[in-house]
Amino acid sequence: MTSSDLLWMALMHFRRREHDQCTAICTEILRTQPKSQAAIFVKCRALSSKTWIDDTELERTGDTDLMSEDIAVSVMPRPGTSIAHPTSSSMSGVVNQYVRPVSVCRITSQSGVSPTLQNVTMAATSEGSYLDITNLEFLEFAHQTAMAKAICDYLIYFVRNIKQALRLCEEVLKKKTSLEDWWWKCRFAKCYYRLGLYRDAEYQLICSLQNQNMALNVLGLSKVYMRLDQPNTALKVLQKGIEKMPEESHLKIGVARIYEMMYATCRSLLFYKNALVLDASNIEALACLAANYFYEHQPELSLRYYRRLLQMGVSGPEIWNNIGLCCFYSSQLDMALDCFDRSLRFADDAADVWYNIGHLGISMGDFHMAHQSFKIALSLNQSNAEALCNLGVLSLYARNIKIARSYFISAKEVAPTLFQPHYNGALLAYKLGNLQDSFAMVSSALRVNKAHVDSRELKNNLEWHIRAL
């Protein structure tokens, strides 16, 4: 078979998104013809597409920026404008008081896989797919626009050699072949962003917007401002983009994310709903609305959105776990157990699912099932403080006071910001007549959650007993 036939087969696999087969054929061509530009071009495109991250579908700011994961937002946030909120001890543990819901993973790549560090970098070390940059004089291709763009994407998305990609962009700029090309300015901004040079990235994106007004550049600029801890500026950029491109759903999703990070839930939901009007199959908007209705104590409405996701082909442990919780709070216990069972089939880390099954067992009155489920959850995740706390409560029902006390102590050590172990330990000490320890623990519970009514009542009773003494 000739090299032209092999190249035709490689292109056929590439169009079918069969990237592994495409790169294998290109590698075979390059063994006999190392300087084949056509094979280099197709292989670069295939490897880039394999680990491609669509910037219009990025998750919350910073989640997919693997190269700059260690760069945090400003240490001193601006009052009223910052998303760098300190962890509130008064709210810790309130959401997870009864269940441990898991959000739906947002699809952020063309392959439909969340771009974690493992599955983004796995292809870089796979046998036979790597393209040796040290032996490739890629700067020679700077005058060839199509080849230069393919190599640039290859360096950014597959090799993740940002400095080499920046060198290529600079070489193209020196040759003055693409001064008005928004694409190269966008890649300049991407390189600067990955290197932490946010002001340089801002300048390049503004220049790119002047050449081409498109959602990709607007989202990139808002992302830069979020890294600079300026959410209000990011919102202004997105709002201007919406005025010029009112039919672009990605911009409204970007606004909704920022409002969600700023805890402006009502505004966030409004923009998610507006995005669904433009794109009824937007997975992120459906998942966020479903989660919101669940926390607003409307599991029936939440269940509708999750079923819509299933109809669209989105399936996984998170989906089935959340559907199980919705069925659980809708009093459909048999369906909830079936959904949790399906979630266990998909889940790699099933600690949260077993925790929810434990609560299902409590609601059904099957304490043995609940106890076993919490034990399994604890074996899968030893830092599961909620499971420890619930095991302590079940031990109290079984009149194993020493074991219950040890569970409460362990839960406090694992999660000091969870108020339930402090309160349960204080109530146990109160019933055993140890007023001093009970007072200390209930005070700790109120420091964590000042709004807990039972802790305040217990503390008032303890103060009355102490004064009586």
N, C-alpha and C positions, 0 to 999 in steps of 0.2 A: 504494500500500500504506500503510495507516494505521500510526501509531506503535505501537499495541497489537500489530499483526501483526508488526512489526519486533522488538518486545520479545520476543514469543513465539519468534521465530526465534533471537534472541540466547540465550535460555534453552535452547533445543534444542542449540545449538552448545556452550554451557557444559557441559551434562550429558554431551556427547560428548567433552569436554576439547579441543574445537577453539577454543582461546582466541583465536587471531588473528582468526578469523571473527567470534567473539562481540564482541570489542572494536571491530572495524570497524563492525558494525551499531550498537553503542551510540554510537560517535562520530557516525554519521550521524543518530541520533535527537537527540543533544545539539546538533547544528548548528542544528536548528529549534526545539528546546526545551531551552535551556541549563539550566533549573532542574528538569528531570525527575529526581526522586529515584530512580525505578525504574531508569532508565538508568545513573545514577551508581552505584547499588548494584551492579548486575550488572557494570558495567565494572570497579569496584574489585575485586570478587570474581574476575573473569577475570584481571586483571593480577596479582593476588596469587597466584592458583593457578599462573600461568605460571612464576613464579620461586620457588614455595614450596619451603621446606626443611623436611622432616619432622624435628622434634627427636628423635624416637625412633629415627631412622636416621642420626644424625650420625656422622661419621667420628671419628678420634682427636681428642682435645681440641684445639681451636684451628684445625683444618684448614679449617673452613667459616666461621669468624668473620672475615669479610672486613673488617668495620668496625673490628676491634680487632687487626689482624694485627701491628701494631707493638708491641703490649704483650706483654712476655715474662714468664716466671716469675721468681721471686725470684733475685737474683744470688748470694746466699749461701744455698745449699740446706741444709736441716736434715739432719744425718747419719742415714742409714737410713730417712728418710721422704720424700725428695725424688725427683722424676723428672728434675731438672735435672742429669743426669750430664754431667761433662766428657767431651769426645771423647777416647777412649783411643787413643793412638798405637800401642799394642801390638796392637790388634785391627784396625787399619785395613788394608784390602786383603786380609784373610784370606778374607772371604766371596766377594769377587770374584776369587779367585785363578784360577779356571778359567772361570766363566761370569758373565753379568750378568743374573740373572733379574729380572723385573719383576712386581710384585704386581698383583693384580686390583683395578681401580678399584671402590670401594664405591659402590653406587647410593644416593644420598642425597636424591633429589628424586622427585616423582611422575612426572616425565617420563622418569626413568631415566638422567639425565645428571648427571655429577659437577659440583657447583656451583662451577666455577672463576670467577674474577673476570670473565672474558670473557663466558661464557654466562649469568651472573646479571644483569649490567648491560646487556646488549645491547638489551633491550627498552625501557630508559628513554630511549633516544635514537631509537627507531624512529619513522618518520613515521606520524602518525595514531593512535598508541596512548597517547600521554601525556595525563594528566589534569592540567590546570593547577591546582595547589594554591593559587597566589596569588589566583586569581579565585574560589576555592571557600571560602566561609565554613564550614569544616568544624566549627568549634566550635559552630555552631548546632545540629548534629545530635547533640550530646552527650546530650540527653535521649531520643534514639531509639536504643535499645540495638542493634538489628540494624544500622542504618546506621552507628553509631559503631564497631562492631566491624569492619565491612567497610572503613571508611576507615582504621582503626588498622592493620589488616593490610596495606593498600595502602601506607601510609607506611613500614612496617617492611620489608616484603619486596620491594616494587617500587621505590619512590622512594628507600628507605634514608635517609629524613630522620628520624633517631631523635629529635631534639629536638622536632620537630612532633608526633610520635607521643606523646612524653612529655607535651606540653602537652594533648593530647586526653585522655590518661589522667587527668591532674590535673583537667581540667574535669569529667570524669565523676564523679570523687571529690567535687568541690565540690558537685555537684548531688545527691550522696548517693543515687544511683539503683542502685548496684551495690556496696554496702559488703561484702556477703557473697558476691560473685561471684568465684570462683577465677580466672575467665578474665582479668579485668582486673588482678588481682594478678600473674598470670603474665606479662601484657604489660608491666606495670611492671618486673618483674624482667628481662625481655628487654631493655628500653630501658636500664636501669641497667647491665646486663652489657655491652651494646654500647658504652656510654660509659665503661666501665672502673670503675664504682662497684660493686665486687663485694660489699661488705658490705651495701649497700642492696639489691642483688639477692638476697642471702642472706635478708634479713629478709622481703622480699616473697614469696619462694618458701616459706619456713616458714609464713607466714600463709596462703598458697594451699593448702599441704598440710593445714592445719588445717580448711579449708573443704571440700577435696576431695582424698582420698588417691588419686593416680593416678600412673602411670609417668612421664608427661611432667614432672610437678613434681619427682619424685625424680631423674630424669636431669638436669634443669636444675640442681638443687641440687648434685649431684655434680660437674657441670661447673664450677660456681662454685668449689668447693673445689679442683678441679684447677688452675684459674687462680690460686688463692692458694697453689699448691704444697703442698697438704695431701692427698696421695693416700690416706693411711690414713683420714682423716676422710671422704673421698669413698667409700671402700670400706664404712665403717660405715653411711653413709646408704643405699647400695645394698643392703647385707645386710639392713637393717631393712625396706627396701621388698620384698625377696624373701620375707621372713617373712610379710608381710601379703598379698603378691600372688605366690604361688609359681608360678603358671602364666604369668607375664609373662616372655617370652623376652628382651625388650629390656633388662631389668635385668641379666640374666645376661650378655648381650653387653657391657653397660657394665662389669661387673666384670672380664670377660675382657680388655677393652682396657686397663684400668688395670694389671692384673697383667702384661700384655704389655709395657707401657711401663716397668714396674719390673723387667723381665727375669726375672720369675717364670714361666717358660715352662710348667712342668708344671701349675701352678694355672690359668693362662690357658687351656690346652688342655682342662682338665677342664670349665671353664665354657662353652667353645665347644661341647663335646660335649653338655652338659646343655641348652644352648639348642637344639641340633639335635633333641633328644628332643621338645621342645615345638613346634618349628617346623622341620620337615624341609626346608623350602625357603629357609632363611636363607642368603643369598648370602655375607654376610661370614664366617659361621662355616665354611661350606664352603671358601671361599678360604683362610682362615687355617689350617685343618687341612691343606689340600693343600700349602700352602707349608711347613708344619712337617714333614710327612712327606718332602718333597723334601730339606730340609736335614738330616733324620735318615737320609739315604741309603736311603730307601724309595720310589724313584720309581714303582714299580708301584702302591702304595697312593695316592700323590699323584695318579696318573693317573685313578684311579677318581673322586675328588672333582671333578677338572676336567671329566671327561666328564659327571658329574651336572650341573655348571653349564651345559654345552652343551645338555643335554637340557631344561633349564629356560629356554632361550632367551637365555642370557647369552653374548654373542659380542663379540669385539673383539681388538685386537692383543695385549693382555696375556695373554688366555686362550690364544690359539693359540701364542704364544711359550712360555708355561709348559708347554703340552702337548708342544711340540716338545722342550723340555729333558727332560721326563720320558721321552719316547720315546728321546731320545739316550742317557740314562743307563740305559735298559732295553735297549740294543743294538738298537733298532728304527730304524736309520739312515734307511731309505727313508721311513718315516712321519714321522720328525723333519724331514727336508727338505721334505716336503709341508706340514707344519704351519708351518714358518718362512715358506714361500712364502705361505700364507694370511695370516699375521701381517703380511707386507709389504704386502698389499693394503689392510689397514685402517690401518696405522700412518702417522701424520704425521711422527714423528721415529723413524726406523727404525735409528738407530745401534746400539742394543743388539741388535736382531735380526740385523743384519749381523755383529756381533761373535760372536754365537752360531753363525752359519753358518760363520764362520772356524774355530771350534773343531771344528765338524762336519767341515770339510774336512781338518783335521789328523788327526782320528781315522780318516778314510777314506784317508789317505795322499796326498791331493790338495793338495800344498803351493801349487800355483799358484792353486787356488780359494781356499784360506785367505788367501793374500797379497792377492788381489783383494778379498776380503770385508773384511779389516782396513783396506785402503785406502779402501774405500767408507765404512766406519764412521767412519774418521778425517775424511773429507771432510764428513760430516754433523755430526760433533762433534769439533772440533779439540782439545778438552780430554780426549779419551778416552785416558787414560794407559795403560790395559790394552792397547788396540790398538797404541799406540806400542811398548810393551814386547814384545808378541808379534811385531810387525814386525821388531824388532831380533833376536829369536831366529831368525826365518825368514831374515833376512839373514846371520846367522852360518852357517846350514846352506848358504847359497849362497856362503859364503866372501867376503862383502862386509863386511870388518871395519870399515872407516871408516863405512859407512852404519849398521851395527849400533850402533856407539858413539854416533853422533849420535842414533839413536832412543832409546837408553837415557838420554842426557843430557836429551833433550826430555821423556821420561816423568818423570824426576826433577823437572824444573822445573814440569811441569803438576801433579803429585801427589807432593809430598815425603813424604807419609805412606804411600806404597805401597812395600813393602820389595823387591818383585821387581826393579825397575830397579837398585836399589843392589846387590843380590846379583849380578845378571847382569853389571853393569859391573865389579864386583869380580872375578868369575870370569874375565872377558875380560882384565882387566889382569893377573891372576895368570898366565894362559897366555901372555901376551906378555912376562912377566918384569918387569912394573912392580909390584914388591912394595909400595912405599910408597902408591901410589894405590889398590891393591887393599885394603890394610889399612884405609885411611880409608873406603872405600866399604862394606866388609863391617861395619865398626863402625857406620856409619850404618844399615845394614840391621838389625843387632841392636838398635839403639836403637828402631827402629820395631816390630820383631817379635822379642822375646827368645826365643820358642819355636821359631824356625826352625833346625832341626837342621843343614842343609847350611851355613848361614852360620857356625854355631859350629865345625863341622869345618874350614871354610876358614880361619877366624881362627886356630884352633890350628895348622894347617899353616904359616900365615904367621908366627906367633910362633916356631915352630921354625926356619924359614928365617932369620928375622931374628937369632935367638940364634946360629945357626951362622955368620953373617957376622961 
